[in-house]
Amino acid sequence: MAISYNKLWKLLIDRKMSKADLRRAAGIAPNTMTKLNRDEEVTLETLGKICGVLGVNIGDIVDLLPQV
């Protein structure tokens, strides 16, 4: 399965929030933010922090895509 965080980036745009603002608010390490930017796997704890800051569920920020 491939992961896409496109929903997260669109949500940040809609809320006029930068990636740096999200990183600071959620207490995410810079290297973890790099993983998100590259659509790489991060921990559920990290996704939970992001969801808590934004007030959404995991399905609102992550898509699992079938690999071809």
KAJO-V422828 format. One record per residue. N is the residue number from 1. PHI is phi in radians with two decimals (999 if undefined). Layout:
n:N phi:PHI
n:N phi:PHI
//
This chain:
n:1 phi:999
n:2 phi:-1.75
n:3 phi:-1.98
n:4 phi:-2.28
n:5 phi:-1.85
n:6 phi:-1.00
n:7 phi:-1.07
n:8 phi:-1.10
n:9 phi:-1.13
n:10 phi:-1.14
n:11 phi:-1.11
n:12 phi:-1.11
n:13 phi:-1.09
n:14 phi:-1.04
n:15 phi:-1.65
n:16 phi:0.90
n:17 phi:-2.06
n:18 phi:-1.46
n:19 phi:-1.11
n:20 phi:-1.15
n:21 phi:-1.08
n:22 phi:-1.09
n:23 phi:-1.03
n:24 phi:-1.19
n:25 phi:-1.14
n:26 phi:-1.60
n:27 phi:1.21
n:28 phi:-1.65
n:29 phi:-1.22
n:30 phi:-0.98
n:31 phi:-1.18
n:32 phi:-1.22
n:33 phi:-1.11
n:34 phi:-1.09
n:35 phi:-1.06
n:36 phi:-1.08
n:37 phi:-1.08
n:38 phi:-1.65
n:39 phi:0.98
n:40 phi:-1.76
n:41 phi:-1.21
n:42 phi:-2.26
n:43 phi:-1.28
n:44 phi:-1.11
n:45 phi:-1.06
n:46 phi:-1.12
n:47 phi:-1.09
n:48 phi:-1.11
n:49 phi:-1.08
n:50 phi:-1.09
n:51 phi:-1.08
n:52 phi:-1.11
n:53 phi:-1.16
n:54 phi:-1.56
n:55 phi:1.21
n:56 phi:-2.28
n:57 phi:-1.72
n:58 phi:-0.99
n:59 phi:-1.10
n:60 phi:-1.45
n:61 phi:-2.17
n:62 phi:-2.26
n:63 phi:-2.13
n:64 phi:-1.75
n:65 phi:-1.90
n:66 phi:-1.18
n:67 phi:-1.51
n:68 phi:-1.70
//
